[in-house]
Amino acid sequence: MRIAQVSPLYESVPPKSYGGTERIVSYITEELVARGHDVTLFASGDSETQARLIPACSTSVRLSNTHDKFCPHILLLEHVWRRAKQFDVIHYHIDYLHFVTSRRMGVPHVTTLHGRLDLPELGPVYDEFDDAPVVSISDAQRQPLPQARWVKTVYHGLPRSLLQFSPGPGEYLAFLGRISREKRLDRAIEIARALDLPLKVAAKIDNADREYFESEIKHLMNDPHVEFVGEIGDAEKQEFLGRAKALLFPIDWPEPFGLVMIEAMACGTPVIAFANGSVPEVIDDGVTGFVVNDIEGAIRATAKVDSLDRRRIRATFEQRFSVEKMVDGYLAVYKALLGPSMPVDKRPSMQLVPLSAE
């Protein structure tokens, strides 16, 4: 099959450090190549791939001096338009940016939506482009846009060899991701302090979150329980997550998926996560971690993580969240696109029921 993967340009594929969407694009692309498909990757020029690379800019937007982040993406759309007829299917990862052009190409296409969808401006876009087939990365992600043409939910997956099982029991609590209001590092610090456990924080601070960090988080980092590691990449995640007693994921927003949760699971490390967005779909409560509703529940759950079987956590990761399972899901979508008609997934969005940590 001749397949195009169209990546955002904010990070390289794969990212040099932090970057969820571009990392998933890389895993999909390389697995498709390994299976013998003819794959073209539209991405930044500093990307690394076994596929054919068509660069829309020389360097990823975050690492360049680009003032207007949309200019490179306009060029990206033109590159795809010019070559569209060369592909059996085009798989976009750039939200709705291509909807105007892809509607008129006459080439089968699908879009994985990687971000939050509860923004009011999105409704009219999906009212108009209700013919654009889209894939969700969790059932919960669909809730704000029932009018979209949902065709499948495909959970993210990781290469089985990316992170290795660590038997534990772990030495500290871990926080991995961005320091932003919705990620709630303050909650993680409160949990660690209540249990008198060390907390290691491996996180990036985007410019958009700098004021929040300075005003609300920076003073909390002086707590003796907290060690700030800084931003880390894949090479450092094995030790960081593998040696952790548990990963704290105390989010306060409708998380579409939460890649860090399955990264921890790949190491056999339990996850303590607040019941928002995709969390109840990703975490098997009482098996791969605990799904909680508040700080008190998180404290109680974290105190008993040593009772969980870390080998079972790793086994669950392999069964549910491998790159092979993810790509199987996308190949099913591609084949449906090339069939006589594209099916529409009529499953209702998951109604989330709060789960207890007990």
C-alpha positions as CSV (number, residue, x, y, z in Angstrom):
1,M,0.0,0.0,0.0
2,R,1.3,3.5,-0.8
3,I,0.7,5.5,2.3
4,A,1.5,9.1,3.2
5,Q,2.0,10.2,6.8
6,V,1.6,13.9,7.3
7,S,3.1,15.2,10.6
8,P,2.9,18.5,12.4
9,L,6.1,20.5,12.1
10,Y,6.5,21.6,15.7
11,E,8.9,18.8,16.5
12,S,11.0,16.5,14.3
13,V,9.9,12.9,13.7
14,P,10.8,11.5,16.2
15,P,11.2,14.4,18.5
16,K,14.6,15.2,20.0
17,S,13.1,15.3,23.5
18,Y,9.5,16.1,24.4
19,G,6.7,15.6,21.8
20,G,3.8,13.2,21.8
21,T,2.2,13.5,18.4
22,E,5.4,13.4,16.4
23,R,6.6,10.4,18.4
24,I,3.4,8.5,17.5
25,V,3.8,9.5,13.8
26,S,7.3,8.0,13.9
27,Y,6.2,4.7,15.5
28,I,3.4,4.3,12.9
29,T,5.7,5.2,10.0
30,E,8.5,2.8,10.9
31,E,6.2,-0.1,11.7
32,L,4.4,0.4,8.3
33,V,7.8,0.4,6.5
34,A,8.8,-2.7,8.5
35,R,5.7,-4.4,7.2
36,G,6.6,-3.7,3.6
37,H,4.4,-0.7,2.8
38,D,5.6,2.1,0.6
39,V,5.5,5.0,3.0
40,T,6.2,8.7,2.5
41,L,6.6,11.0,5.5
42,F,5.8,14.7,5.2
43,A,7.6,16.3,8.2
44,S,10.4,18.7,9.2
45,G,13.8,18.2,7.5
46,D,15.6,17.2,10.7
47,S,13.4,14.1,11.0
48,E,14.9,10.6,10.8
49,T,13.0,7.8,9.1
50,Q,13.2,4.7,7.0
51,A,10.4,6.1,4.9
52,R,10.7,8.6,2.0
53,L,11.0,12.0,3.7
54,I,9.5,15.1,2.1
55,P,10.6,18.1,4.2
56,A,8.3,21.1,4.5
57,C,10.9,23.1,6.4
58,S,14.6,22.4,7.3
59,T,14.2,22.4,11.0
60,S,11.3,21.7,13.4
61,V,9.4,24.9,14.4
62,R,10.4,24.6,18.1
63,L,14.1,24.5,17.3
64,S,14.0,27.2,14.6
65,N,13.6,31.0,14.7
66,T,10.2,30.7,13.0
67,H,7.9,33.6,14.1
68,D,4.8,32.4,12.3
69,K,4.2,28.7,13.0
70,F,1.5,28.5,10.3
71,C,3.8,29.4,7.4
72,P,5.6,26.1,7.3
73,H,2.3,24.3,7.6
74,I,0.9,26.1,4.5
75,L,4.0,24.8,2.6
76,L,3.4,21.4,4.0
77,L,-0.2,21.3,2.6
78,E,1.1,22.4,-0.8
79,H,3.7,19.5,-0.8
80,V,1.0,17.0,0.0
81,W,-1.4,18.5,-2.6
82,R,1.2,18.2,-5.4
83,R,1.9,14.6,-4.7
84,A,-1.6,13.4,-3.5
85,K,-2.3,11.2,-6.5
86,Q,0.8,9.1,-5.8
87,F,-0.8,7.6,-2.7
88,D,-3.5,5.1,-2.0
89,V,-4.3,6.8,1.3
90,I,-3.1,9.9,3.2
91,H,-3.0,9.8,7.0
92,Y,-3.0,13.3,8.5
93,H,-1.9,14.2,12.0
94,I,-2.4,18.0,11.7
95,D,-5.9,18.5,13.1
96,Y,-8.3,20.2,10.7
97,L,-5.7,22.3,8.8
98,H,-6.1,20.2,5.6
99,F,-9.8,19.8,5.5
100,V,-10.4,22.4,2.7
101,T,-7.8,20.7,0.5
102,S,-8.4,17.1,1.3
103,R,-12.1,17.4,0.6
104,R,-11.2,18.4,-3.0
105,M,-8.3,15.9,-3.7
106,G,-10.3,12.8,-4.5
107,V,-7.8,10.7,-2.6
108,P,-8.8,8.5,0.4
109,H,-7.7,10.2,3.6
110,V,-8.1,10.0,7.4
111,T,-7.1,12.2,10.3
112,T,-6.0,11.2,13.7
113,L,-7.0,13.9,16.2
114,H,-4.4,14.0,18.9
115,G,-5.5,17.0,20.9
116,R,-8.3,18.3,23.1
117,L,-11.6,18.9,21.4
118,D,-13.6,20.8,24.0
119,L,-12.8,24.2,22.5
120,P,-16.0,26.1,21.3
121,E,-14.4,27.2,18.0
122,L,-14.1,23.6,16.8
123,G,-17.9,22.9,16.7
124,P,-18.6,24.9,13.5
125,V,-15.6,23.4,11.7
126,Y,-16.8,19.9,12.3
127,D,-20.4,20.9,11.4
128,E,-19.1,22.0,8.0
129,F,-16.6,19.1,7.5
130,D,-18.7,16.3,8.7
131,D,-17.6,14.3,5.7
132,A,-13.9,14.2,6.9
133,P,-13.2,10.8,8.4
134,V,-11.4,11.1,11.8
135,V,-9.9,8.7,14.3
136,S,-10.0,9.3,18.0
137,I,-7.3,8.2,20.4
138,S,-9.8,7.5,23.2
139,D,-13.6,7.3,23.3
140,A,-13.6,10.1,25.8
141,Q,-11.9,12.4,23.4
142,R,-15.0,12.3,21.1
143,Q,-17.5,13.7,23.6
144,P,-17.4,17.4,22.6
145,L,-17.8,16.6,18.9
146,P,-20.4,14.0,18.3
147,Q,-21.1,15.4,14.9
148,A,-17.6,14.5,13.6
149,R,-17.3,11.5,11.2
150,W,-15.7,9.1,13.7
151,V,-14.5,5.9,12.1
152,K,-12.5,4.2,14.8
153,T,-10.8,4.7,18.1
154,V,-7.1,3.6,17.9
155,Y,-5.1,3.7,21.2
156,H,-1.5,4.8,21.0
157,G,1.1,2.1,21.1
158,L,4.9,1.9,21.8
159,P,7.5,-0.5,20.4
160,R,7.9,-3.4,22.9
161,S,11.7,-2.9,22.9
162,L,11.6,0.8,23.6
163,L,11.3,0.5,27.4
164,Q,12.2,-2.6,29.4
165,F,10.5,-4.2,32.4
166,S,11.9,-3.1,35.8
167,P,11.0,-5.3,38.8
168,G,10.9,-2.5,41.3
169,P,9.8,-1.8,43.9
170,G,11.0,1.7,43.1
171,E,12.7,4.4,45.0
172,Y,10.6,7.6,44.4
173,L,7.5,9.0,42.9
174,A,7.8,10.4,39.3
175,F,6.2,13.2,37.4
176,L,6.9,13.3,33.7
177,G,5.5,15.8,31.1
178,R,4.9,19.5,30.9
179,I,4.7,21.9,33.8
180,S,1.3,23.5,32.9
181,R,-1.9,24.3,34.8
182,E,-3.8,21.3,33.5
183,K,-1.0,18.8,34.4
184,R,-1.2,19.8,38.1
185,L,2.4,19.3,39.3
186,D,1.2,21.0,42.5
187,R,-1.0,18.0,43.3
188,A,1.9,15.7,42.8
189,I,4.0,17.6,45.2
190,E,1.2,17.6,47.8
191,I,0.9,13.8,47.4
192,A,4.6,13.2,47.9
193,R,4.7,15.5,50.9
194,A,1.8,13.8,52.6
195,L,3.5,10.4,52.2
196,D,7.0,11.7,53.0
197,L,8.3,10.3,49.7
198,P,10.8,11.9,47.2
199,L,9.3,13.2,44.0
200,K,11.4,13.5,40.8
201,V,10.1,15.9,38.2
202,A,11.2,15.5,34.6
203,A,9.3,18.2,32.7
204,K,9.6,20.9,30.1
205,I,8.3,24.5,30.6
206,D,6.9,26.0,27.4
207,N,7.0,29.7,27.0
208,A,3.2,29.8,27.2
209,D,3.4,28.2,30.7
210,R,6.4,30.3,32.0
211,E,4.2,32.8,33.9
212,Y,2.2,30.0,35.5
213,F,5.5,28.3,36.6
214,E,7.0,31.5,38.0
215,S,3.9,32.5,40.0
216,E,2.4,29.2,41.2
217,I,4.9,26.4,40.9
218,K,8.5,27.7,41.3
219,H,8.2,28.2,45.1
220,L,6.8,24.7,45.5
221,M,10.0,23.3,43.9
222,N,11.9,24.3,47.0
223,D,10.2,21.6,49.0
224,P,12.8,19.1,50.2
225,H,10.8,16.2,48.7
226,V,11.2,17.6,45.2
227,E,14.0,17.1,42.7
228,F,13.7,18.8,39.4
229,V,15.4,16.8,36.7
230,G,14.4,18.9,33.7
231,E,13.3,17.8,30.2
232,I,14.3,14.3,29.2
233,G,14.1,12.2,26.0
234,D,13.5,8.6,25.3
235,A,17.1,7.6,26.3
236,E,16.5,8.8,29.9
237,K,13.0,7.5,30.4
238,Q,14.0,3.9,31.1
239,E,15.9,4.8,34.3
240,F,13.6,7.6,35.3
241,L,10.4,5.5,35.0
242,G,11.8,2.1,35.7
243,R,13.2,3.1,39.1
244,A,10.1,4.9,40.2
245,K,7.7,3.5,42.8
246,A,4.8,5.0,40.8
247,L,4.1,7.6,38.2
248,L,1.8,10.4,39.4
249,F,-0.6,11.7,36.7
250,P,-2.8,14.2,38.6
251,I,-4.3,15.9,35.6
252,D,-7.1,18.5,35.7
253,W,-8.3,18.4,32.1
254,P,-9.9,16.0,29.5
255,E,-6.7,14.3,28.5
256,P,-7.1,12.8,25.0
257,F,-4.8,9.9,25.8
258,G,-1.7,10.4,28.0
259,L,1.3,8.7,26.4
260,V,3.3,8.9,29.6
261,M,0.9,6.4,31.2
262,I,1.7,3.6,28.8
263,E,5.4,4.5,29.0
264,A,5.3,3.9,32.7
265,M,3.3,0.6,32.2
266,A,6.0,-0.6,29.7
267,C,8.4,-0.4,32.6
268,G,6.0,-2.2,34.9
269,T,5.6,1.0,36.9
270,P,2.1,1.6,38.4
271,V,0.2,4.8,37.5
272,I,-1.8,7.0,40.0
273,A,-4.1,9.0,37.8
274,F,-7.1,11.3,38.3
275,A,-10.3,10.2,36.5
276,N,-10.3,12.8,33.7
277,G,-10.5,12.2,29.9
278,S,-9.0,9.0,28.7
279,V,-7.7,7.8,32.1
280,P,-10.4,5.2,32.9
281,E,-9.8,3.7,29.4
282,V,-6.1,3.5,29.7
283,I,-5.6,2.4,33.4
284,D,-7.1,-0.8,34.6
285,D,-8.0,0.3,38.1
286,G,-6.3,-2.0,40.7
287,V,-4.2,-3.7,38.0
288,T,-1.9,-1.2,36.2
289,G,-2.5,1.5,38.8
290,F,-5.3,3.3,40.5
291,V,-7.8,5.8,39.1
292,V,-8.7,8.4,41.8
293,N,-11.0,11.4,42.2
294,D,-9.2,13.6,44.6
295,I,-6.0,14.2,46.6
296,E,-7.1,12.1,49.5
297,G,-7.8,9.2,47.2
298,A,-4.5,9.7,45.5
299,I,-2.6,9.6,48.8
300,R,-4.4,6.4,49.8
301,A,-3.7,4.7,46.4
302,T,-0.1,5.7,46.3
303,A,0.5,4.2,49.7
304,K,-0.5,0.8,48.4
305,V,1.2,0.7,45.0
306,D,3.7,-2.0,46.2
307,S,0.7,-4.4,46.3
308,L,0.4,-4.3,42.5
309,D,2.2,-6.9,40.3
310,R,4.7,-5.1,38.1
311,R,5.0,-8.0,35.8
312,R,1.3,-8.0,35.2
313,I,1.5,-4.2,34.4
314,R,4.1,-4.9,31.7
315,A,2.0,-7.8,30.3
316,T,-1.0,-5.5,30.1
317,F,1.0,-3.0,28.2
318,E,2.1,-5.6,25.7
319,Q,-1.5,-6.8,25.2
320,R,-3.2,-3.4,24.9
321,F,-0.6,-0.8,23.9
322,S,2.1,-2.2,21.6
323,V,2.9,-0.5,18.3
324,E,1.8,-3.6,16.5
325,K,-1.7,-3.3,17.9
326,M,-1.9,0.4,17.1
327,V,-0.8,-0.2,13.5
328,D,-3.2,-3.1,13.1
329,G,-5.9,-0.6,13.9
330,Y,-4.8,1.9,11.4
331,L,-4.4,-0.7,8.6
332,A,-8.0,-1.7,9.2
333,V,-9.0,2.0,8.7
334,Y,-6.9,2.2,5.5
335,K,-8.4,-0.9,4.1
336,A,-11.9,0.4,4.9
337,L,-11.1,3.7,3.1
338,L,-10.2,1.7,0.0
339,G,-13.3,-0.4,0.2
340,P,-16.7,0.4,-1.5
341,S,-17.8,2.7,1.3
342,M,-16.3,4.1,4.4
343,P,-18.0,2.9,7.6
344,V,-18.9,5.3,10.3
345,D,-18.3,4.3,13.9
346,K,-21.6,5.0,15.7
347,R,-20.5,4.1,19.2
348,P,-21.5,6.7,21.6
349,S,-18.8,8.6,23.4
350,M,-17.8,6.9,26.7
351,Q,-19.7,8.2,29.7
352,L,-17.1,8.4,32.4
353,V,-18.1,7.2,35.8
354,P,-15.7,8.3,38.6
355,L,-13.8,5.3,40.1
356,S,-12.7,5.0,43.6
357,A,-9.1,4.4,44.6
358,E,-10.2,1.9,47.1
